[in-house]
């Protein structure tokens, strides 16, 4: 159902730690006959992995394992998808992360299907969910892109795992929230509601705040107003508003 409005589930463990899990599915996107969006299977593997992986990482949890469920034959589709999965893990220094893999070996398929789950562990006191404060500035990193716009995993206009790592290391940054099909505005509103405030839009700049961000091509984060956000070079960064406390 989603923990505090986030696309993750959090389960407390008995030693002041918690388990954080996220998943993503991808259907009709790939290189098969009946796929609606035609892209290489490698790209499917990278982006689907990125969605689940960044959801977990953005909570400050450390990924411990990943499952890869390919609803297609092991070769070539399965192998090509797995190549993308492994390269996405390598990009954030997680090449040694354990993988549980399943492919379809009984039935021929004409459409690509993939499911990815990432499970991580976090110290309960360090969990980065609903930590924003009234008055925090809200920023959007990356641009929302969807469908045929999303074909290059290394597109400088979209979010990468290294961006998450940099944000979590920066003092004064509170919540980091991946944006998917709900769009920037909705994610910002949910974030604000969970800290008993509301989102006040100030400017969107290049960001279409109501557009789907597809496979988490952008994120929002909150930061105390007295410091400047990190520099992300070519990746667009826009100040879009602030969290205002509810009256009464």
Secondary structure, DSSP 8 states (H G I E B T S, - for coil): --GGGSSSEEEE-TTSEEEEEEEEEEESEESSTT-SEE--HHHHHHHHHHHHHHHHHTTT-EEEEEEEEESS-IIIIIHHHHHHHHHHHHHTT-TT-EEEEE---SS--SS-EEEEEEEEEEEGGG--SS---TT-EEEEES----GGG---TT-TTS--HHHHHHHHTSTTEEEEEEE-TT-HHHHHHHHHHTTTEEEEE---TT--TTS--TTT-EEEEEE-TTS-----TTS-EEEEEEEEE---
